[in-house]
Amino acid sequence: RRSGMDYWHDLDIHHHDDWKAFRASAHAPKRLWLFTTKAEHAYWDVEYAEDDGLLFGNEGHGVPEWLHEELQGQRLTIPQANPEMRSLNRSTAAGIGTYEALRQLR
């Protein structure tokens, strides 16, 4: 919360009871992109749209396997110079993915 204190009051936040309620919500993105190390396509290889959403998993465990299956074909990775290194932390990955989407949508 500390990093968002300046603009927290400007956000339009919606809480959902569970994943099913989120997906059924009028506020749910039409298309979701899952950022994961278990993807074949790089985040820069897709064309983002205004009503897309970006999903980033837990740093320690990622997202559940059922979500990987649900978003098959919508999984993206952030390539790293050395594949033997650990993956990026979530805030860094979110910044990279968000700004590529914003760059495309300008």
SEMILUM-773178 format. One record per residue: z, y, x of N, C-alpha, C, CB in turn; residue number from 0; residue in one letter. Coordinates in Angstrom, 1 decimal. Glycine has a CB too. Layout:
BEGIN
<rec n_w="Z" n_v="Y" n_u="X" ca_w="Z" ca_v="Y" ca_u="X" c_w="Z" c_v="Y" c_u="X" cb_w="Z" cb_v="Y" cb_u="X" num="NUM" residu="A"/>
...
***
This chain:
BEGIN
<rec n_w="0.0" n_v="-1.2" n_u="0.8" ca_w="0.0" ca_v="0.0" ca_u="0.0" c_w="0.0" c_v="1.3" c_u="0.9" cb_w="1.2" cb_v="0.0" cb_u="-0.9" num="0" residu="R"/>
<rec n_w="0.6" n_v="1.2" n_u="2.0" ca_w="0.7" ca_v="2.4" ca_u="2.8" c_w="-0.6" c_v="3.0" c_u="3.2" cb_w="1.5" cb_v="2.1" cb_u="4.1" num="1" residu="R"/>
<rec n_w="-1.6" n_v="2.1" n_u="3.5" ca_w="-2.9" ca_v="2.6" ca_u="3.9" c_w="-3.7" c_v="3.3" c_u="2.7" cb_w="-3.8" cb_v="1.5" cb_u="4.4" num="2" residu="S"/>
<rec n_w="-3.2" n_v="3.0" n_u="1.5" ca_w="-3.9" ca_v="3.6" ca_u="0.3" c_w="-3.1" c_v="4.6" c_u="-0.4" cb_w="-4.2" cb_v="2.5" cb_u="-0.6" num="3" residu="G"/>
<rec n_w="-2.0" n_v="5.1" n_u="0.2" ca_w="-1.2" ca_v="6.0" ca_u="-0.5" c_w="-1.9" c_v="7.3" c_u="-0.9" cb_w="0.0" cb_v="6.3" cb_u="0.4" num="4" residu="M"/>
<rec n_w="-2.8" n_v="7.8" n_u="-0.1" ca_w="-3.4" ca_v="9.1" ca_u="-0.4" c_w="-4.3" c_v="9.0" c_u="-1.6" cb_w="-4.3" cb_v="9.5" cb_u="0.8" num="5" residu="D"/>
<rec n_w="-4.9" n_v="7.9" n_u="-1.9" ca_w="-5.8" ca_v="7.8" ca_u="-3.0" c_w="-5.4" c_v="6.8" c_u="-4.1" cb_w="-7.2" cb_v="7.6" cb_u="-2.5" num="6" residu="Y"/>
<rec n_w="-4.3" n_v="6.2" n_u="-3.9" ca_w="-3.9" ca_v="5.1" ca_u="-4.8" c_w="-4.0" c_v="5.5" c_u="-6.3" cb_w="-2.4" cb_v="4.7" cb_u="-4.5" num="7" residu="W"/>
<rec n_w="-3.6" n_v="6.8" n_u="-6.6" ca_w="-3.7" ca_v="7.2" ca_u="-8.0" c_w="-5.1" c_v="7.4" c_u="-8.5" cb_w="-2.9" cb_v="8.6" cb_u="-8.1" num="8" residu="H"/>
<rec n_w="-6.1" n_v="7.4" n_u="-7.7" ca_w="-7.5" ca_v="7.5" ca_u="-8.1" c_w="-8.2" c_v="6.2" c_u="-8.4" cb_w="-8.3" cb_v="8.3" cb_u="-7.0" num="9" residu="D"/>
<rec n_w="-7.5" n_v="5.1" n_u="-8.1" ca_w="-8.1" ca_v="3.8" ca_u="-8.3" c_w="-8.0" c_v="3.3" c_u="-9.7" cb_w="-7.5" cb_v="2.7" cb_u="-7.4" num="10" residu="L"/>
<rec n_w="-9.0" n_v="2.6" n_u="-10.2" ca_w="-9.1" ca_v="2.0" ca_u="-11.5" c_w="-8.7" c_v="0.5" c_u="-11.4" cb_w="-10.5" cb_v="2.3" cb_u="-12.2" num="11" residu="D"/>
<rec n_w="-7.5" n_v="0.2" n_u="-11.4" ca_w="-7.0" ca_v="-1.2" ca_u="-11.2" c_w="-6.9" c_v="-1.9" c_u="-12.5" cb_w="-5.7" cb_v="-1.1" cb_u="-10.4" num="12" residu="I"/>
<rec n_w="-7.3" n_v="-3.2" n_u="-12.5" ca_w="-7.2" ca_v="-4.1" ca_u="-13.6" c_w="-6.6" c_v="-5.4" c_u="-13.2" cb_w="-8.6" cb_v="-4.3" cb_u="-14.3" num="13" residu="H"/>
<rec n_w="-5.5" n_v="-5.8" n_u="-13.8" ca_w="-4.8" ca_v="-7.0" ca_u="-13.5" c_w="-5.3" c_v="-8.1" c_u="-14.5" cb_w="-3.3" cb_v="-6.8" cb_u="-13.6" num="14" residu="H"/>
<rec n_w="-5.4" n_v="-9.3" n_u="-14.0" ca_w="-5.9" ca_v="-10.5" ca_u="-14.8" c_w="-4.9" c_v="-11.6" c_u="-14.6" cb_w="-7.3" cb_v="-10.9" cb_u="-14.4" num="15" residu="H"/>
<rec n_w="-4.7" n_v="-12.4" n_u="-15.6" ca_w="-3.7" ca_v="-13.5" ca_u="-15.5" c_w="-4.1" c_v="-14.6" c_u="-14.6" cb_w="-3.5" cb_v="-14.1" cb_u="-16.9" num="16" residu="D"/>
<rec n_w="-5.4" n_v="-14.8" n_u="-14.5" ca_w="-5.9" ca_v="-15.9" ca_u="-13.6" c_w="-7.4" c_v="-15.7" c_u="-13.4" cb_w="-5.7" cb_v="-17.3" cb_u="-14.2" num="17" residu="D"/>
<rec n_w="-8.0" n_v="-16.6" n_u="-12.6" ca_w="-9.4" ca_v="-16.4" ca_u="-12.2" c_w="-10.3" c_v="-16.5" c_u="-13.5" cb_w="-9.8" cb_v="-17.6" cb_u="-11.3" num="18" residu="W"/>
<rec n_w="-10.0" n_v="-17.4" n_u="-14.4" ca_w="-10.8" ca_v="-17.5" ca_u="-15.6" c_w="-10.8" c_v="-16.2" c_u="-16.4" cb_w="-10.3" cb_v="-18.6" cb_u="-16.5" num="19" residu="K"/>
<rec n_w="-9.7" n_v="-15.5" n_u="-16.5" ca_w="-9.6" ca_v="-14.3" ca_u="-17.2" c_w="-10.3" c_v="-13.2" c_u="-16.5" cb_w="-8.1" cb_v="-13.9" cb_u="-17.4" num="20" residu="A"/>
<rec n_w="-10.3" n_v="-13.2" n_u="-15.2" ca_w="-11.0" ca_v="-12.2" ca_u="-14.4" c_w="-12.5" c_v="-12.4" c_u="-14.6" cb_w="-10.7" cb_v="-12.4" cb_u="-12.9" num="21" residu="F"/>
<rec n_w="-13.0" n_v="-13.6" n_u="-14.6" ca_w="-14.5" ca_v="-13.8" ca_u="-14.7" c_w="-14.9" c_v="-13.5" c_u="-16.1" cb_w="-14.8" cb_v="-15.3" cb_u="-14.4" num="22" residu="R"/>
<rec n_w="-14.1" n_v="-13.6" n_u="-17.1" ca_w="-14.4" ca_v="-13.3" ca_u="-18.5" c_w="-14.3" c_v="-11.8" c_u="-18.9" cb_w="-13.5" cb_v="-14.1" cb_u="-19.5" num="23" residu="A"/>
<rec n_w="-13.6" n_v="-11.1" n_u="-18.0" ca_w="-13.3" ca_v="-9.7" ca_u="-18.2" c_w="-14.6" c_v="-8.8" c_u="-18.2" cb_w="-12.4" cb_v="-9.1" cb_u="-17.1" num="24" residu="S"/>
<rec n_w="-14.6" n_v="-7.8" n_u="-19.0" ca_w="-15.7" ca_v="-6.8" ca_u="-19.0" c_w="-15.8" c_v="-6.1" c_u="-17.7" cb_w="-15.5" cb_v="-5.8" cb_u="-20.2" num="25" residu="A"/>
<rec n_w="-14.7" n_v="-6.1" n_u="-16.9" ca_w="-14.7" ca_v="-5.4" ca_u="-15.6" c_w="-15.1" c_v="-6.3" c_u="-14.4" cb_w="-13.3" cb_v="-4.9" cb_u="-15.3" num="26" residu="H"/>
<rec n_w="-15.4" n_v="-7.6" n_u="-14.7" ca_w="-15.8" ca_v="-8.5" ca_u="-13.6" c_w="-17.2" c_v="-8.1" c_u="-13.1" cb_w="-15.7" cb_v="-9.9" cb_u="-14.1" num="27" residu="A"/>
<rec n_w="-17.4" n_v="-8.2" n_u="-11.8" ca_w="-18.7" ca_v="-8.0" ca_u="-11.3" c_w="-19.7" c_v="-9.0" c_u="-11.8" cb_w="-18.7" cb_v="-8.0" cb_u="-9.7" num="28" residu="P"/>
<rec n_w="-21.0" n_v="-8.6" n_u="-11.9" ca_w="-22.0" ca_v="-9.6" ca_u="-12.4" c_w="-22.2" c_v="-10.6" c_u="-11.4" cb_w="-23.3" cb_v="-8.8" cb_u="-12.7" num="29" residu="K"/>
<rec n_w="-22.1" n_v="-10.2" n_u="-10.1" ca_w="-22.4" ca_v="-11.2" ca_u="-9.0" c_w="-21.3" c_v="-11.0" c_u="-7.9" cb_w="-23.8" cb_v="-11.0" cb_u="-8.4" num="30" residu="R"/>
<rec n_w="-20.7" n_v="-12.1" n_u="-7.4" ca_w="-19.7" ca_v="-12.0" ca_u="-6.4" c_w="-20.2" c_v="-12.6" c_u="-5.1" cb_w="-18.5" cb_v="-12.8" cb_u="-6.8" num="31" residu="L"/>
<rec n_w="-19.9" n_v="-11.9" n_u="-4.0" ca_w="-20.2" ca_v="-12.4" ca_u="-2.7" c_w="-18.9" c_v="-12.8" c_u="-2.0" cb_w="-21.0" cb_v="-11.4" cb_u="-1.8" num="32" residu="W"/>
<rec n_w="-18.8" n_v="-14.1" n_u="-1.6" ca_w="-17.6" ca_v="-14.6" ca_u="-0.9" c_w="-17.9" c_v="-14.5" c_u="0.6" cb_w="-17.3" cb_v="-16.1" cb_u="-1.3" num="33" residu="L"/>
<rec n_w="-17.0" n_v="-13.8" n_u="1.3" ca_w="-17.1" ca_v="-13.7" ca_u="2.7" c_w="-16.2" c_v="-14.8" c_u="3.3" cb_w="-16.6" cb_v="-12.2" cb_u="3.3" num="34" residu="F"/>
<rec n_w="-16.8" n_v="-15.6" n_u="4.1" ca_w="-16.2" ca_v="-16.8" ca_u="4.6" c_w="-16.8" c_v="-17.3" c_u="5.9" cb_w="-16.2" cb_v="-17.9" cb_u="3.6" num="35" residu="T"/>
<rec n_w="-16.1" n_v="-18.0" n_u="6.7" ca_w="-16.6" ca_v="-18.6" ca_u="7.9" c_w="-17.5" c_v="-19.8" c_u="7.5" cb_w="-15.5" cb_v="-19.0" cb_u="8.9" num="36" residu="T"/>
<rec n_w="-17.4" n_v="-20.3" n_u="6.3" ca_w="-18.1" ca_v="-21.5" ca_u="5.8" c_w="-19.4" c_v="-21.1" c_u="5.1" cb_w="-17.2" cb_v="-22.3" cb_u="4.9" num="37" residu="K"/>
<rec n_w="-20.2" n_v="-20.2" n_u="5.7" ca_w="-21.4" ca_v="-19.7" ca_u="5.1" c_w="-22.5" c_v="-19.8" c_u="6.1" cb_w="-21.3" cb_v="-18.3" cb_u="4.6" num="38" residu="A"/>
<rec n_w="-23.8" n_v="-19.9" n_u="5.6" ca_w="-24.9" ca_v="-20.0" ca_u="6.5" c_w="-25.6" c_v="-18.7" c_u="6.6" cb_w="-25.9" cb_v="-21.0" cb_u="5.9" num="39" residu="E"/>
<rec n_w="-25.5" n_v="-17.8" n_u="5.6" ca_w="-26.2" ca_v="-16.5" ca_u="5.6" c_w="-25.3" c_v="-15.4" c_u="6.0" cb_w="-26.7" cb_v="-16.2" cb_u="4.2" num="40" residu="H"/>
<rec n_w="-25.8" n_v="-14.5" n_u="6.8" ca_w="-25.0" ca_v="-13.3" ca_u="7.3" c_w="-24.9" c_v="-12.3" c_u="6.2" cb_w="-25.7" cb_v="-12.7" cb_u="8.6" num="41" residu="A"/>
<rec n_w="-23.9" n_v="-11.5" n_u="6.2" ca_w="-23.7" ca_v="-10.5" ca_u="5.2" c_w="-24.8" c_v="-9.4" c_u="5.2" cb_w="-22.3" cb_v="-9.8" cb_u="5.5" num="42" residu="Y"/>
<rec n_w="-25.5" n_v="-9.2" n_u="6.3" ca_w="-26.6" ca_v="-8.2" ca_u="6.3" c_w="-27.9" c_v="-8.8" c_u="5.8" cb_w="-26.8" cb_v="-7.7" cb_u="7.7" num="43" residu="W"/>
<rec n_w="-27.9" n_v="-10.1" n_u="5.4" ca_w="-29.2" ca_v="-10.7" ca_u="5.0" c_w="-29.4" c_v="-10.7" c_u="3.5" cb_w="-29.2" cb_v="-12.1" cb_u="5.4" num="44" residu="D"/>
<rec n_w="-28.5" n_v="-10.1" n_u="2.7" ca_w="-28.6" ca_v="-10.0" ca_u="1.3" c_w="-28.8" c_v="-8.6" c_u="0.8" cb_w="-27.3" cb_v="-10.6" cb_u="0.6" num="45" residu="V"/>
<rec n_w="-29.3" n_v="-8.4" n_u="-0.4" ca_w="-29.5" ca_v="-7.1" ca_u="-1.0" c_w="-28.4" c_v="-6.9" c_u="-2.0" cb_w="-30.9" cb_v="-7.0" cb_u="-1.6" num="46" residu="E"/>
<rec n_w="-27.5" n_v="-6.0" n_u="-1.7" ca_w="-26.4" ca_v="-5.7" ca_u="-2.6" c_w="-26.8" c_v="-4.9" c_u="-3.8" cb_w="-25.2" cb_v="-5.1" cb_u="-1.9" num="47" residu="Y"/>
<rec n_w="-26.2" n_v="-5.1" n_u="-5.0" ca_w="-26.5" ca_v="-4.3" ca_u="-6.2" c_w="-25.2" c_v="-3.6" c_u="-6.6" cb_w="-27.0" cb_v="-5.2" cb_u="-7.3" num="48" residu="A"/>
<rec n_w="-25.4" n_v="-2.5" n_u="-7.4" ca_w="-24.3" ca_v="-1.7" ca_u="-7.9" c_w="-23.2" c_v="-2.5" c_u="-8.5" cb_w="-24.9" cb_v="-0.7" cb_u="-8.9" num="49" residu="E"/>
<rec n_w="-23.5" n_v="-3.5" n_u="-9.3" ca_w="-22.5" ca_v="-4.3" ca_u="-10.0" c_w="-22.0" c_v="-5.5" c_u="-9.3" cb_w="-23.0" cb_v="-4.6" cb_u="-11.4" num="50" residu="D"/>
<rec n_w="-22.2" n_v="-5.6" n_u="-7.9" ca_w="-21.7" ca_v="-6.7" ca_u="-7.1" c_w="-20.2" c_v="-6.5" c_u="-6.8" cb_w="-22.5" cb_v="-6.8" cb_u="-5.8" num="51" residu="D"/>
<rec n_w="-19.6" n_v="-7.6" n_u="-6.5" ca_w="-18.2" ca_v="-7.6" ca_u="-6.0" c_w="-18.1" c_v="-8.4" c_u="-4.7" cb_w="-17.3" cb_v="-8.2" cb_u="-7.1" num="52" residu="G"/>
<rec n_w="-17.2" n_v="-8.0" n_u="-3.9" ca_w="-17.0" ca_v="-8.7" ca_u="-2.6" c_w="-15.7" c_v="-9.3" c_u="-2.6" cb_w="-17.1" cb_v="-7.7" cb_u="-1.4" num="53" residu="L"/>
<rec n_w="-15.6" n_v="-10.6" n_u="-2.2" ca_w="-14.4" ca_v="-11.4" ca_u="-2.3" c_w="-14.0" c_v="-11.9" c_u="-0.9" cb_w="-14.6" cb_v="-12.6" cb_u="-3.2" num="54" residu="L"/>
<rec n_w="-12.8" n_v="-11.6" n_u="-0.5" ca_w="-12.3" ca_v="-12.0" ca_u="0.8" c_w="-11.0" c_v="-12.9" c_u="0.7" cb_w="-12.0" cb_v="-10.7" cb_u="1.7" num="55" residu="F"/>
<rec n_w="-11.0" n_v="-14.0" n_u="1.3" ca_w="-9.9" ca_v="-14.9" ca_u="1.2" c_w="-8.7" c_v="-14.6" c_u="2.0" cb_w="-10.4" cb_v="-16.3" cb_u="1.5" num="56" residu="G"/>
<rec n_w="-7.7" n_v="-15.4" n_u="1.9" ca_w="-6.5" ca_v="-15.3" ca_u="2.6" c_w="-6.8" c_v="-15.6" c_u="4.1" cb_w="-5.4" cb_v="-16.3" cb_u="2.1" num="57" residu="N"/>
<rec n_w="-6.2" n_v="-14.9" n_u="5.0" ca_w="-6.5" ca_v="-15.1" ca_u="6.4" c_w="-6.1" c_v="-16.5" c_u="6.9" cb_w="-5.8" cb_v="-14.0" cb_u="7.2" num="58" residu="E"/>
<rec n_w="-5.0" n_v="-17.0" n_u="6.4" ca_w="-4.5" ca_v="-18.3" ca_u="6.9" c_w="-5.2" c_v="-19.5" c_u="6.3" cb_w="-3.1" cb_v="-18.4" cb_u="6.6" num="59" residu="G"/>
<rec n_w="-5.6" n_v="-19.3" n_u="5.0" ca_w="-6.1" ca_v="-20.5" ca_u="4.3" c_w="-7.5" c_v="-20.3" c_u="3.6" cb_w="-5.2" cb_v="-20.9" cb_u="3.2" num="60" residu="H"/>
<rec n_w="-8.0" n_v="-19.1" n_u="3.7" ca_w="-9.3" ca_v="-18.8" ca_u="3.0" c_w="-9.1" c_v="-18.9" c_u="1.5" cb_w="-10.4" cb_v="-19.8" cb_u="3.5" num="61" residu="G"/>
<rec n_w="-10.2" n_v="-19.4" n_u="0.8" ca_w="-10.1" ca_v="-19.6" ca_u="-0.6" c_w="-10.1" c_v="-21.1" c_u="-0.9" cb_w="-11.3" cb_v="-18.8" cb_u="-1.4" num="62" residu="V"/>
<rec n_w="-9.7" n_v="-21.4" n_u="-2.1" ca_w="-9.7" ca_v="-22.9" ca_u="-2.5" c_w="-11.1" c_v="-23.4" c_u="-2.5" cb_w="-9.1" cb_v="-23.1" cb_u="-3.9" num="63" residu="P"/>
<rec n_w="-11.2" n_v="-24.7" n_u="-2.3" ca_w="-12.5" ca_v="-25.4" ca_u="-2.3" c_w="-13.3" c_v="-25.2" c_u="-3.6" cb_w="-12.3" cb_v="-26.9" cb_u="-2.0" num="64" residu="E"/>
<rec n_w="-12.6" n_v="-25.2" n_u="-4.7" ca_w="-13.3" ca_v="-25.1" ca_u="-6.0" c_w="-14.0" c_v="-23.7" c_u="-6.1" cb_w="-12.3" cb_v="-25.2" cb_u="-7.2" num="65" residu="W"/>
<rec n_w="-13.5" n_v="-22.7" n_u="-5.4" ca_w="-14.1" ca_v="-21.4" ca_u="-5.4" c_w="-15.3" c_v="-21.4" c_u="-4.5" cb_w="-13.1" cb_v="-20.3" cb_u="-4.9" num="66" residu="L"/>
<rec n_w="-15.3" n_v="-22.1" n_u="-3.4" ca_w="-16.4" ca_v="-22.3" ca_u="-2.5" c_w="-17.6" c_v="-23.0" c_u="-3.3" cb_w="-16.1" cb_v="-23.2" cb_u="-1.3" num="67" residu="H"/>
<rec n_w="-17.2" n_v="-23.9" n_u="-4.1" ca_w="-18.2" ca_v="-24.6" ca_u="-4.9" c_w="-18.8" c_v="-23.7" c_u="-6.0" cb_w="-17.6" cb_v="-25.9" cb_u="-5.6" num="68" residu="E"/>
<rec n_w="-17.9" n_v="-23.0" n_u="-6.7" ca_w="-18.4" ca_v="-22.0" ca_u="-7.7" c_w="-19.3" c_v="-21.0" c_u="-7.2" cb_w="-17.2" cb_v="-21.4" cb_u="-8.4" num="69" residu="E"/>
<rec n_w="-19.1" n_v="-20.5" n_u="-5.9" ca_w="-19.9" ca_v="-19.5" ca_u="-5.4" c_w="-20.9" c_v="-20.0" c_u="-4.3" cb_w="-19.0" cb_v="-18.4" cb_u="-4.7" num="70" residu="L"/>
<rec n_w="-21.2" n_v="-21.2" n_u="-4.5" ca_w="-22.3" ca_v="-21.8" ca_u="-3.6" c_w="-23.5" c_v="-21.0" c_u="-3.7" cb_w="-22.6" cb_v="-23.3" cb_u="-4.0" num="71" residu="Q"/>
<rec n_w="-24.1" n_v="-20.6" n_u="-2.6" ca_w="-25.3" ca_v="-19.7" ca_u="-2.6" c_w="-25.0" c_v="-18.2" c_u="-2.6" cb_w="-26.1" cb_v="-20.0" cb_u="-3.9" num="72" residu="G"/>
<rec n_w="-23.7" n_v="-17.9" n_u="-2.7" ca_w="-23.2" ca_v="-16.5" ca_u="-2.7" c_w="-22.1" c_v="-16.4" c_u="-1.7" cb_w="-22.7" cb_v="-16.1" cb_u="-4.1" num="73" residu="Q"/>
<rec n_w="-22.2" n_v="-17.2" n_u="-0.6" ca_w="-21.3" ca_v="-17.1" ca_u="0.5" c_w="-21.9" c_v="-16.5" c_u="1.7" cb_w="-20.7" cb_v="-18.5" cb_u="0.8" num="74" residu="R"/>
<rec n_w="-21.2" n_v="-15.6" n_u="2.3" ca_w="-21.7" ca_v="-14.8" ca_u="3.4" c_w="-20.7" c_v="-14.9" c_u="4.6" cb_w="-22.0" cb_v="-13.3" cb_u="3.1" num="75" residu="L"/>
<rec n_w="-21.3" n_v="-14.8" n_u="5.8" ca_w="-20.4" ca_v="-14.8" ca_u="7.0" c_w="-20.7" c_v="-13.5" c_u="7.8" cb_w="-20.7" cb_v="-16.0" cb_u="7.8" num="76" residu="T"/>
<rec n_w="-19.8" n_v="-13.2" n_u="8.6" ca_w="-19.9" ca_v="-12.1" ca_u="9.6" c_w="-20.1" c_v="-12.8" c_u="10.9" cb_w="-18.7" cb_v="-11.1" cb_u="9.5" num="77" residu="I"/>
<rec n_w="-21.3" n_v="-12.8" n_u="11.5" ca_w="-21.5" ca_v="-13.5" ca_u="12.7" c_w="-20.7" c_v="-12.9" c_u="13.9" cb_w="-23.0" cb_v="-13.5" cb_u="13.1" num="78" residu="P"/>
<rec n_w="-20.2" n_v="-13.7" n_u="14.8" ca_w="-19.4" ca_v="-13.3" ca_u="15.9" c_w="-20.1" c_v="-13.6" c_u="17.2" cb_w="-18.0" cb_v="-13.9" cb_u="15.9" num="79" residu="Q"/>
<rec n_w="-19.9" n_v="-12.8" n_u="18.2" ca_w="-20.6" ca_v="-13.0" ca_u="19.5" c_w="-20.2" c_v="-14.4" c_u="20.1" cb_w="-20.3" cb_v="-11.9" cb_u="20.5" num="80" residu="A"/>
<rec n_w="-19.0" n_v="-14.8" n_u="19.9" ca_w="-18.5" ca_v="-16.0" ca_u="20.4" c_w="-17.9" c_v="-16.9" c_u="19.3" cb_w="-17.4" cb_v="-15.8" cb_u="21.5" num="81" residu="N"/>
<rec n_w="-18.7" n_v="-17.9" n_u="18.9" ca_w="-18.3" ca_v="-18.7" ca_u="17.7" c_w="-17.0" c_v="-19.5" c_u="18.0" cb_w="-19.4" cb_v="-19.7" cb_u="17.4" num="82" residu="P"/>
<rec n_w="-16.5" n_v="-19.6" n_u="19.2" ca_w="-15.3" ca_v="-20.3" ca_u="19.5" c_w="-14.1" c_v="-19.4" c_u="19.2" cb_w="-15.3" cb_v="-20.7" cb_u="21.0" num="83" residu="E"/>
<rec n_w="-14.3" n_v="-18.1" n_u="19.1" ca_w="-13.1" ca_v="-17.3" ca_u="18.8" c_w="-12.7" c_v="-17.4" c_u="17.4" cb_w="-13.5" cb_v="-15.8" cb_u="19.1" num="84" residu="M"/>
<rec n_w="-11.4" n_v="-17.0" n_u="17.1" ca_w="-10.9" ca_v="-17.0" ca_u="15.8" c_w="-11.7" c_v="-16.0" c_u="14.9" cb_w="-9.4" cb_v="-16.6" cb_u="15.8" num="85" residu="R"/>
<rec n_w="-11.6" n_v="-16.2" n_u="13.6" ca_w="-12.3" ca_v="-15.3" ca_u="12.7" c_w="-11.6" c_v="-13.9" c_u="12.7" cb_w="-12.4" cb_v="-15.9" cb_u="11.3" num="86" residu="S"/>
<rec n_w="-12.3" n_v="-13.0" n_u="12.1" ca_w="-11.8" ca_v="-11.6" ca_u="12.0" c_w="-10.7" c_v="-11.6" c_u="11.0" cb_w="-12.9" cb_v="-10.6" cb_u="11.6" num="87" residu="L"/>
<rec n_w="-9.8" n_v="-10.6" n_u="11.1" ca_w="-8.7" ca_v="-10.5" ca_u="10.0" c_w="-9.4" c_v="-9.9" c_u="8.8" cb_w="-7.5" cb_v="-9.6" cb_u="10.5" num="88" residu="N"/>
<rec n_w="-8.7" n_v="-10.1" n_u="7.7" ca_w="-9.2" ca_v="-9.7" ca_u="6.4" c_w="-9.6" c_v="-8.2" c_u="6.2" cb_w="-8.3" cb_v="-10.1" cb_u="5.3" num="89" residu="R"/>
<rec n_w="-8.7" n_v="-7.3" n_u="6.7" ca_w="-9.0" ca_v="-5.9" ca_u="6.6" c_w="-10.2" c_v="-5.5" c_u="7.4" cb_w="-7.8" cb_v="-5.1" cb_u="7.1" num="90" residu="S"/>
<rec n_w="-10.4" n_v="-6.1" n_u="8.6" ca_w="-11.6" ca_v="-5.8" ca_u="9.3" c_w="-12.9" c_v="-6.3" c_u="8.6" cb_w="-11.5" cb_v="-6.4" cb_u="10.8" num="91" residu="T"/>
<rec n_w="-12.8" n_v="-7.6" n_u="8.1" ca_w="-13.9" ca_v="-8.2" ca_u="7.4" c_w="-14.2" c_v="-7.4" c_u="6.1" cb_w="-13.6" cb_v="-9.6" cb_u="7.0" num="92" residu="A"/>
<rec n_w="-13.2" n_v="-6.9" n_u="5.4" ca_w="-13.4" ca_v="-6.1" ca_u="4.2" c_w="-14.1" c_v="-4.8" c_u="4.6" cb_w="-12.1" cb_v="-5.8" cb_u="3.5" num="93" residu="A"/>
<rec n_w="-13.7" n_v="-4.2" n_u="5.6" ca_w="-14.4" ca_v="-2.9" ca_u="6.1" c_w="-15.8" c_v="-3.1" c_u="6.4" cb_w="-13.6" cb_v="-2.3" cb_u="7.2" num="94" residu="G"/>
<rec n_w="-16.1" n_v="-4.2" n_u="7.2" ca_w="-17.5" ca_v="-4.5" ca_u="7.6" c_w="-18.3" c_v="-4.7" c_u="6.4" cb_w="-17.5" cb_v="-5.7" cb_u="8.5" num="95" residu="I"/>
<rec n_w="-17.9" n_v="-5.6" n_u="5.5" ca_w="-18.7" ca_v="-6.0" ca_u="4.3" c_w="-18.9" c_v="-4.8" c_u="3.3" cb_w="-18.0" cb_v="-7.1" cb_u="3.6" num="96" residu="G"/>
<rec n_w="-17.8" n_v="-4.1" n_u="3.1" ca_w="-17.9" ca_v="-3.0" ca_u="2.2" c_w="-18.8" c_v="-1.9" c_u="2.6" cb_w="-16.5" cb_v="-2.4" cb_u="2.0" num="97" residu="T"/>
<rec n_w="-18.8" n_v="-1.6" n_u="3.9" ca_w="-19.6" ca_v="-0.5" ca_u="4.4" c_w="-21.1" c_v="-0.9" c_u="4.5" cb_w="-19.1" cb_v="-0.1" cb_u="5.8" num="98" residu="Y"/>
<rec n_w="-21.4" n_v="-2.2" n_u="4.7" ca_w="-22.8" ca_v="-2.6" ca_u="4.6" c_w="-23.3" c_v="-2.5" c_u="3.2" cb_w="-22.9" cb_v="-4.1" cb_u="5.1" num="99" residu="E"/>
<rec n_w="-22.5" n_v="-2.9" n_u="2.2" ca_w="-22.9" ca_v="-2.8" ca_u="0.8" c_w="-23.1" c_v="-1.3" c_u="0.5" cb_w="-21.8" cb_v="-3.4" cb_u="-0.1" num="100" residu="A"/>
<rec n_w="-22.2" n_v="-0.4" n_u="0.9" ca_w="-22.3" ca_v="1.0" ca_u="0.6" c_w="-23.5" c_v="1.6" c_u="1.4" cb_w="-21.0" cb_v="1.7" cb_u="1.1" num="101" residu="L"/>
<rec n_w="-23.8" n_v="1.2" n_u="2.6" ca_w="-24.9" ca_v="1.6" ca_u="3.3" c_w="-26.2" c_v="1.3" c_u="2.5" cb_w="-25.0" cb_v="1.0" cb_u="4.7" num="102" residu="R"/>
<rec n_w="-26.3" n_v="0.1" n_u="2.0" ca_w="-27.5" ca_v="-0.3" ca_u="1.3" c_w="-27.6" c_v="0.5" c_u="0.0" cb_w="-27.5" cb_v="-1.8" cb_u="1.0" num="103" residu="Q"/>
<rec n_w="-26.5" n_v="0.8" n_u="-0.7" ca_w="-26.6" ca_v="1.4" ca_u="-2.0" c_w="-26.6" c_v="2.9" c_u="-2.0" cb_w="-25.4" cb_v="1.0" cb_u="-2.8" num="104" residu="L"/>
<rec n_w="-26.2" n_v="3.5" n_u="-0.9" ca_w="-26.2" ca_v="4.9" ca_u="-0.6" c_w="-26.1" c_v="5.7" c_u="-1.9" cb_w="-27.3" cb_v="5.4" cb_u="0.2" num="105" residu="R"/>
***
